[in-house]
């Protein structure tokens, strides 16, 4: 990796169909989490440029919405092809920029192409309906209601760092397919990956102006975009604090928010521990736990707690730790601030007498996987989302206690329940307040056509391909008054 600044790429922004440098003359350095050096620069876009991009999107959207679904879909199909053609280059950008293992980064690109193609097909199969007036008491036979879906206008898509291609496309593809213009704001750490995926989209000959990629400082363009009168819908994935602020700032426009989680794995005493251990390990530690759907606490029945903890310890100590270039499971966290935050949660738990089973070793922003036992409710790690490789184990005496602890969290994204009794599994699943409950499996998003949602501080609105198309369009009713 060249350290010579002159050799580093300065990536352009994609504004109203043109790749250009920002008039600000300023760039933002993107630093690799594991190389610990700058790997490129992105544009610091200005508020004026945001205005121009939004205006261009509104103008282009009128003719974009007049295209047939098949015509819009053809651009997206080509986009999927371009992503697959360039999967190695894009995966390398994801790996270097956000520190994700190369294999997983490549899987993300392929999954994204699949998601885009499915989005096209799903949009082709969205049918309107017609309603008879006399379907309601006293209604006239001469009224016929035609209900169809129409675009909202211009959608603002704000993506997180951890899946910089997949979670961006899961907003952009349905927004475009539904006939909207798009303003795409990638996470700053994630901008290079964002540029690479939009380069692939621009090669399809997408009509100019329909999509703009605005990289820049949140402090300059973040609030400005969210509060902009030209934005008709916001789809945001990121932290709960930002999500709360967004919902206060964006007046009278539809919002879909996918926020944080503190996903519990509830392990009953009759669980198949082979299944539980494997699922918890994958769920908690893949990509160093930097996933909103990661398992972030284990609520285990005390009758099997010793055995579960001992088996988790063995597995945690086998995890590969190091560089994403060799596909290590545990990789450096996104930045030093994130590592400090996770370390603070570990220190607080140990100060309050949690048992350190294994881990608590740190090199810069690389935290070794850490397993904590006998975690109690007074410890921050019992409630706060770490976004790092630390797993707290809380021992419980009953399903009811596990459910109460699960529901006491401000979050409600997902939960896992491990038991071999299907009635018990369903009874627990029904009582846990979460968007999705996994029975005998790890918490995870997908498959991408399943509804994906959080309750409480974990979000509002529903994602998943079908639901995203619905949330990015609205119903329009035309009433025929027949003679």
C-alpha positions as CSV (number, residue, x, y, z in Angstrom):
1,X,0.0,0.0,0.0
2,X,1.6,3.2,-1.1
3,X,2.1,5.8,1.6
4,X,3.1,8.5,-0.8
5,X,0.3,10.9,-0.6
6,X,0.7,12.0,-4.3
7,X,-0.1,8.4,-5.3
8,X,-3.3,8.1,-3.4
9,X,-6.5,8.5,-5.3
10,X,-8.7,11.5,-4.7
11,X,-12.2,10.3,-5.5
12,X,-14.7,12.6,-7.1
13,X,-18.4,13.1,-6.1
14,X,-21.1,12.1,-8.5
15,X,-23.3,15.2,-8.8
16,X,-26.2,15.3,-11.2
17,X,-24.6,12.7,-13.5
18,X,-21.1,14.2,-13.5
19,X,-18.0,13.0,-11.7
20,X,-16.5,16.2,-10.3
21,X,-14.4,17.7,-7.6
22,X,-16.3,19.8,-5.0
23,X,-16.2,23.6,-5.4
24,X,-15.2,23.6,-1.7
25,X,-11.7,22.6,-2.8
26,X,-11.6,20.4,0.3
27,X,-11.3,16.7,0.7
28,X,-11.7,14.2,3.5
29,X,-8.9,11.6,4.2
30,X,-10.2,8.1,4.6
31,X,-8.0,6.0,6.9
32,X,-7.9,2.2,6.8
33,X,-8.8,0.6,10.2
34,X,-6.1,-2.1,9.8
35,X,-3.4,-0.4,7.7
36,X,-3.8,2.6,10.0
37,X,-2.9,5.0,7.2
38,X,-4.8,7.1,4.7
39,X,-5.9,5.1,1.6
40,X,-7.6,7.9,-0.4
41,X,-9.6,11.1,-0.3
42,X,-13.2,11.9,-0.9
43,X,-14.8,15.2,-1.7
44,X,-16.2,17.5,1.0
45,X,-19.4,18.5,-0.9
46,X,-21.0,21.9,-0.2
47,X,-24.5,22.9,0.7
48,X,-24.8,24.7,-2.7
49,X,-23.9,21.4,-4.5
50,X,-26.5,19.6,-2.4
51,X,-29.1,22.1,-3.6
52,X,-28.1,21.6,-7.2
53,X,-28.1,17.8,-6.9
54,X,-31.6,17.8,-5.3
55,X,-32.9,20.1,-8.0
56,X,-31.4,18.0,-10.7
57,X,-33.0,14.9,-9.1
58,X,-36.4,16.5,-9.2
59,X,-36.1,17.5,-12.8
60,X,-34.8,14.0,-13.9
61,X,-37.4,12.2,-11.8
62,X,-40.3,13.4,-13.9
63,X,-39.1,11.6,-17.0
64,X,-37.7,8.7,-15.0
65,X,-41.1,8.0,-13.6
66,X,-42.6,7.9,-17.1
67,X,-40.4,5.0,-18.1
68,X,-41.9,1.6,-17.9
69,X,-40.9,-0.7,-15.1
70,X,-39.0,-2.8,-17.6
71,X,-37.1,0.2,-18.9
72,X,-36.1,1.2,-15.3
73,X,-35.3,-2.4,-14.5
74,X,-32.9,-2.7,-17.5
75,X,-30.6,-0.1,-15.9
76,X,-30.6,-1.9,-12.6
77,X,-30.0,-5.3,-14.2
78,X,-26.9,-3.8,-15.9
79,X,-25.9,-2.3,-12.6
80,X,-26.0,-5.8,-11.0
81,X,-23.9,-7.1,-13.9
82,X,-21.3,-4.3,-13.5
83,X,-21.0,-5.0,-9.8
84,X,-20.4,-8.7,-10.4
85,X,-17.8,-7.9,-13.2
86,X,-15.9,-5.7,-10.7
87,X,-16.5,-7.7,-7.6
88,X,-12.7,-8.1,-6.7
89,X,-12.0,-4.4,-7.0
90,X,-15.1,-3.4,-5.0
91,X,-14.4,-6.1,-2.4
92,X,-10.8,-4.8,-2.0
93,X,-12.2,-1.3,-1.4
94,X,-14.6,-2.6,1.2
95,X,-11.8,-4.6,2.9
96,X,-9.3,-1.7,3.0
97,X,-11.8,0.9,4.0
98,X,-13.9,-0.8,6.7
99,X,-11.6,-3.7,7.6
100,X,-13.9,-6.5,6.5
101,X,-12.4,-9.9,5.5
102,X,-12.0,-10.1,1.8
103,X,-14.1,-13.2,1.4
104,X,-17.0,-11.6,3.3
105,X,-16.5,-8.3,1.3
106,X,-16.8,-10.3,-1.9
107,X,-19.9,-12.1,-0.7
108,X,-21.4,-8.7,0.1
109,X,-20.9,-7.6,-3.5
110,X,-22.5,-10.8,-5.0
111,X,-25.4,-10.6,-2.5
112,X,-25.9,-7.0,-3.6
113,X,-26.2,-8.0,-7.3
114,X,-28.7,-10.6,-6.3
115,X,-30.7,-8.1,-4.2
116,X,-30.8,-5.6,-7.2
117,X,-32.1,-8.3,-9.6
118,X,-34.7,-9.4,-7.1
119,X,-35.8,-5.8,-6.6
120,X,-36.5,-5.5,-10.3
121,X,-38.6,-8.7,-10.4
122,X,-40.5,-7.7,-7.2
123,X,-41.4,-4.3,-8.7
124,X,-42.6,-6.0,-11.9
125,X,-44.9,-8.1,-9.7
126,X,-46.4,-5.3,-7.6
127,X,-50.0,-5.0,-8.8
128,X,-52.5,-2.3,-8.1
129,X,-56.1,-3.1,-7.4
130,X,-59.6,-1.9,-8.4
131,X,-62.4,-1.4,-5.9
132,X,-66.1,-1.5,-6.5
133,X,-68.1,1.3,-5.0
134,X,-70.9,-1.0,-4.0
135,X,-68.4,-3.0,-1.9
136,X,-69.4,-0.7,1.0
137,X,-73.0,-0.4,2.3
138,X,-74.9,2.3,0.3
139,X,-71.9,2.7,-2.1
140,X,-72.7,3.3,-5.8
141,X,-72.2,0.6,-8.4
142,X,-71.2,3.4,-10.7
143,X,-68.0,4.2,-8.8
144,X,-64.9,2.3,-9.6
145,X,-61.7,3.0,-7.7
146,X,-58.3,2.3,-9.4
147,X,-55.5,2.1,-6.8
148,X,-51.9,2.2,-8.1
149,X,-48.5,3.0,-6.6
150,X,-46.7,6.2,-7.6
151,X,-43.2,7.5,-6.7
152,X,-42.7,9.9,-3.7
153,X,-40.2,12.2,-5.5
154,X,-36.6,12.3,-4.2
155,X,-35.4,9.8,-1.7
156,X,-32.4,10.5,0.6
157,X,-30.5,7.2,1.3
158,X,-28.1,7.3,4.2
159,X,-26.0,4.2,4.7
160,X,-23.7,2.9,7.5
161,X,-20.0,1.9,7.3
162,X,-20.4,-1.8,8.1
163,X,-22.2,-3.0,4.9
164,X,-21.2,0.0,2.7
165,X,-22.4,-1.6,-0.6
166,X,-25.3,-3.9,0.4
167,X,-27.1,-1.5,2.8
168,X,-26.7,1.3,0.2
169,X,-28.1,-0.8,-2.7
170,X,-31.0,-2.0,-0.5
171,X,-32.1,1.6,-0.4
172,X,-31.0,2.9,-3.9
173,X,-32.4,0.0,-6.0
174,X,-36.0,0.1,-4.6
175,X,-36.0,3.9,-4.7
176,X,-35.1,3.9,-8.4
177,X,-37.4,1.0,-9.3
178,X,-40.3,2.8,-7.6
179,X,-39.6,5.8,-9.9
180,X,-37.8,8.2,-7.5
181,X,-34.7,10.3,-7.8
182,X,-32.0,9.5,-5.2
183,X,-29.5,11.4,-3.1
184,X,-27.1,8.9,-1.7
185,X,-25.0,9.9,1.4
186,X,-22.6,7.1,2.3
187,X,-21.0,6.9,5.7
188,X,-17.8,8.9,5.6
189,X,-15.9,5.6,6.4
190,X,-17.6,3.8,3.5
191,X,-17.4,6.6,0.9
192,X,-14.8,4.9,-1.3
193,X,-16.9,1.7,-1.4
194,X,-19.9,4.0,-2.2
195,X,-18.0,5.7,-5.0
196,X,-17.0,2.3,-6.5
197,X,-20.6,1.0,-6.5
198,X,-21.9,4.2,-8.1
199,X,-19.2,4.1,-10.7
200,X,-20.7,0.7,-11.7
201,X,-24.2,2.3,-11.8
202,X,-23.0,5.3,-13.9
203,X,-21.5,2.9,-16.5
204,X,-25.1,1.7,-17.2
205,X,-25.9,5.0,-18.9
206,X,-28.3,5.9,-16.1
207,X,-30.1,9.2,-17.0
208,X,-28.2,12.2,-15.7
209,X,-29.4,13.8,-12.5
210,X,-31.6,11.0,-11.3
211,X,-28.9,10.0,-8.7
212,X,-26.2,12.0,-6.9
213,X,-23.6,10.7,-4.5
214,X,-22.8,13.4,-1.9
215,X,-19.7,12.7,0.2
216,X,-18.9,15.2,2.9
217,X,-18.8,16.1,6.5
218,X,-21.9,15.4,8.5
219,X,-21.5,18.7,10.3
220,X,-21.7,20.5,6.9
221,X,-24.2,18.5,4.8
222,X,-25.8,16.0,7.3
223,X,-28.5,18.1,8.9
224,X,-28.8,20.2,5.7
225,X,-29.8,17.1,3.7
226,X,-32.2,15.8,6.3
227,X,-34.0,19.1,6.7
228,X,-34.0,20.0,3.0
229,X,-37.4,20.8,1.6
230,X,-36.6,19.0,-1.6
231,X,-36.3,15.6,0.1
232,X,-39.5,13.5,0.1
233,X,-38.5,10.4,2.0
234,X,-35.5,9.3,4.1
235,X,-34.1,5.8,4.5
236,X,-31.5,5.7,7.2
237,X,-29.4,2.9,8.7
238,X,-27.1,3.8,11.6
239,X,-27.0,4.6,15.3
240,X,-30.1,5.2,17.4
241,X,-29.0,8.6,18.6
242,X,-28.7,9.9,15.0
243,X,-32.0,8.2,14.2
244,X,-33.8,10.0,17.0
245,X,-32.4,13.3,15.8
246,X,-33.5,12.5,12.3
247,X,-37.0,11.8,13.4
248,X,-37.2,15.2,15.1
249,X,-35.7,17.1,12.2
250,X,-37.5,15.7,9.3
251,X,-41.0,17.2,9.3
252,X,-43.9,15.5,7.6
253,X,-42.0,13.2,5.3
254,X,-41.9,9.3,5.5
255,X,-39.0,7.9,7.4
256,X,-37.6,4.4,7.5
257,X,-35.0,4.0,10.3
258,X,-32.9,0.9,10.9
259,X,-31.0,1.6,14.1
260,X,-29.0,-0.2,16.8
261,X,-29.7,-3.4,18.6
262,X,-28.8,-5.3,21.8
263,X,-29.9,-8.6,20.4
264,X,-30.2,-11.3,23.1
265,X,-29.6,-15.0,22.7
266,X,-32.0,-16.8,25.1
267,X,-30.6,-20.2,25.9
268,X,-33.1,-22.5,27.7
269,X,-31.9,-25.5,29.7
270,X,-33.1,-28.0,27.0
271,X,-31.3,-26.2,24.2
272,X,-29.1,-28.2,21.8
273,X,-25.8,-26.7,22.9
274,X,-24.0,-27.6,19.7
275,X,-26.5,-25.5,17.8
276,X,-26.5,-22.7,20.4
277,X,-22.7,-22.4,20.6
278,X,-22.2,-22.4,16.8
279,X,-25.0,-19.8,16.3
280,X,-23.8,-17.6,19.2
281,X,-20.2,-17.6,18.0
282,X,-21.2,-16.7,14.4
283,X,-23.7,-14.2,15.6
284,X,-21.5,-12.4,18.2
285,X,-18.1,-12.4,16.6
286,X,-18.3,-12.3,12.8
287,X,-16.7,-9.0,11.6
288,X,-15.7,-8.3,15.2
289,X,-19.4,-7.8,16.2
290,X,-19.7,-4.7,14.1
291,X,-23.2,-5.6,13.0
292,X,-26.5,-4.2,14.2
293,X,-27.9,-7.7,14.2
294,X,-25.0,-9.2,16.1
295,X,-25.8,-11.3,19.2
296,X,-24.9,-8.8,22.0
297,X,-25.8,-10.7,25.1
298,X,-26.5,-14.2,26.2
299,X,-29.3,-14.9,28.7
300,X,-28.7,-18.5,29.7
301,X,-30.5,-20.7,32.1
302,X,-28.2,-21.3,35.1
303,X,-28.7,-25.1,34.8
304,X,-26.6,-25.1,31.6
305,X,-24.6,-21.9,32.1
306,X,-21.4,-23.5,33.2
307,X,-21.3,-25.9,30.2
308,X,-22.3,-23.2,27.7
309,X,-19.7,-20.7,29.0
310,X,-17.0,-23.4,29.0
311,X,-17.8,-24.3,25.4
312,X,-18.0,-20.7,24.3
313,X,-14.5,-20.1,25.9
314,X,-13.0,-22.9,23.9
315,X,-14.5,-21.5,20.7
316,X,-13.6,-17.9,21.4
317,X,-10.0,-18.9,22.0
318,X,-9.9,-20.6,18.5
319,X,-11.1,-17.4,16.7
320,X,-8.6,-16.0,14.2
321,X,-7.5,-12.5,15.1
322,X,-5.7,-10.0,12.8
323,X,-5.8,-8.7,9.3
324,X,-8.9,-8.8,7.0
325,X,-6.5,-9.6,4.2
326,X,-6.2,-13.1,5.6
327,X,-9.9,-13.3,6.4
328,X,-9.5,-13.1,10.2
329,X,-12.8,-13.3,12.0
330,X,-11.7,-10.7,14.6
331,X,-10.3,-7.6,12.8
332,X,-9.4,-4.1,14.0
333,X,-12.5,-2.0,14.8
334,X,-13.5,0.9,12.5
335,X,-11.4,3.4,14.5
336,X,-9.7,4.1,17.8
337,X,-12.7,5.8,19.2
338,X,-14.8,2.7,18.7
339,X,-12.1,0.6,20.4
340,X,-12.0,3.0,23.3
341,X,-15.7,2.8,23.7
342,X,-15.8,-1.0,23.8
343,X,-12.8,-1.1,26.1
344,X,-14.7,1.2,28.5
345,X,-17.6,-1.2,28.6
346,X,-15.3,-4.1,29.4
347,X,-13.5,-2.1,32.1
348,X,-16.8,-1.1,33.7
349,X,-18.0,-4.7,33.9
350,X,-14.7,-5.9,35.4
351,X,-14.7,-3.1,37.9
352,X,-18.2,-4.3,39.0
353,X,-17.0,-7.9,39.4
354,X,-18.0,-9.6,36.1
355,X,-15.8,-12.7,35.5
356,X,-13.3,-12.4,32.6
357,X,-13.5,-15.8,30.9
358,X,-11.1,-14.9,28.1
359,X,-9.9,-11.9,26.2
360,X,-9.5,-8.2,27.3
361,X,-6.3,-7.8,25.2
362,X,-5.9,-4.8,22.9
363,X,-3.4,-3.6,20.3
364,X,-4.4,-0.1,19.1
365,X,-8.0,-0.6,17.6
366,X,-7.7,-4.4,17.5
367,X,-9.6,-5.8,20.5
368,X,-9.2,-9.5,21.1
369,X,-12.6,-11.4,21.5
370,X,-13.8,-11.0,25.0
371,X,-16.2,-13.3,26.9
372,X,-17.6,-12.0,30.2
373,X,-19.6,-14.2,32.6
374,X,-21.7,-13.3,35.7
375,X,-22.7,-10.0,34.1
376,X,-25.3,-8.2,36.2
377,X,-27.8,-5.4,35.5
378,X,-25.7,-2.7,37.0
379,X,-23.1,-3.1,34.3
380,X,-23.2,-0.9,31.2
381,X,-22.3,-3.9,28.9
382,X,-25.7,-5.4,29.9
383,X,-27.5,-2.6,28.2
384,X,-25.3,-0.6,25.8
385,X,-24.6,-1.8,22.3
386,X,-20.8,-2.2,22.0
387,X,-20.3,-2.7,18.2
388,X,-17.3,-4.8,19.0
389,X,-16.1,-8.3,20.0
390,X,-17.4,-8.5,23.5
391,X,-20.0,-10.9,24.7
392,X,-21.7,-10.6,28.1
393,X,-23.3,-13.7,29.7
394,X,-26.2,-13.1,32.1
395,X,-27.4,-16.1,34.1
396,X,-31.2,-16.5,34.6
397,X,-33.4,-18.9,36.5
398,X,-36.3,-19.1,34.1
399,X,-37.7,-18.2,30.7
400,X,-39.8,-15.4,32.3
401,X,-36.6,-13.8,33.8
402,X,-34.9,-14.0,30.4
403,X,-37.9,-12.5,28.6
404,X,-38.1,-9.7,31.2
405,X,-34.4,-8.9,30.7
406,X,-34.7,-9.1,27.0
407,X,-37.6,-6.6,27.0
408,X,-36.0,-4.2,29.6
409,X,-33.6,-3.1,26.8
410,X,-34.4,0.1,24.9
411,X,-33.7,-1.9,21.8
412,X,-35.8,-4.4,19.9
413,X,-34.1,-5.4,16.7
414,X,-33.8,-9.2,16.9
415,X,-33.5,-12.0,19.4
416,X,-32.6,-15.7,19.3
417,X,-34.2,-18.5,21.3
418,X,-32.5,-21.9,21.7
419,X,-34.7,-24.8,22.9
420,X,-35.8,-28.1,21.4
421,X,-39.4,-27.6,22.5
422,X,-41.2,-25.9,19.7
423,X,-44.2,-24.8,21.9
424,X,-41.7,-23.3,24.4
425,X,-39.8,-21.6,21.5
426,X,-43.0,-20.0,20.2
427,X,-44.2,-19.0,23.6
428,X,-40.9,-17.1,24.3
429,X,-40.8,-15.7,20.7
430,X,-44.3,-14.3,21.1
431,X,-43.3,-12.4,24.3
432,X,-40.0,-11.0,23.3
433,X,-40.3,-7.4,21.9
434,X,-38.2,-7.5,18.7
435,X,-38.7,-7.1,15.0
436,X,-37.6,-10.6,14.3
437,X,-37.1,-13.6,16.6
438,X,-34.8,-16.4,15.4
439,X,-35.5,-19.9,16.7
440,X,-32.4,-22.1,17.0
441,X,-30.4,-19.8,14.7
442,X,-28.2,-16.6,14.9
443,X,-29.6,-13.1,14.7
444,X,-29.1,-11.8,11.1
445,X,-30.6,-9.8,8.4
446,X,-32.2,-11.7,5.6
447,X,-32.7,-13.4,3.4
448,X,-33.2,-10.0,1.8
449,X,-36.8,-10.5,0.8
450,X,-37.9,-11.1,4.4
451,X,-39.3,-8.1,6.2
452,X,-36.5,-6.5,8.3
453,X,-37.5,-4.1,11.2
454,X,-36.8,-3.0,14.7
455,X,-39.1,-1.9,17.5
456,X,-38.5,0.7,20.2
457,X,-35.1,2.4,19.8
458,X,-34.2,-0.1,17.0
459,X,-36.1,1.7,14.4
460,X,-39.3,2.5,12.6
461,X,-40.7,1.3,9.3
462,X,-40.0,-1.9,7.6
463,X,-37.2,-2.9,5.1
464,X,-36.8,-6.0,3.0
465,X,-37.2,-5.7,-0.8
466,X,-41.0,-5.8,-1.0
467,X,-41.4,-3.5,2.0
468,X,-38.8,-1.1,0.7
469,X,-40.7,-0.7,-2.6
470,X,-43.9,0.0,-0.6
471,X,-42.2,2.5,1.7
472,X,-40.7,4.4,-1.3
473,X,-44.0,4.8,-3.1
474,X,-47.5,5.8,-2.2
475,X,-50.9,4.8,-3.2
476,X,-52.8,7.0,-5.6
477,X,-56.6,6.5,-6.1
478,X,-58.4,7.4,-9.3
479,X,-62.2,7.2,-9.1
480,X,-64.2,6.5,-12.2
481,X,-67.7,7.8,-12.0
482,X,-69.5,5.7,-14.6
483,X,-72.7,6.8,-16.4
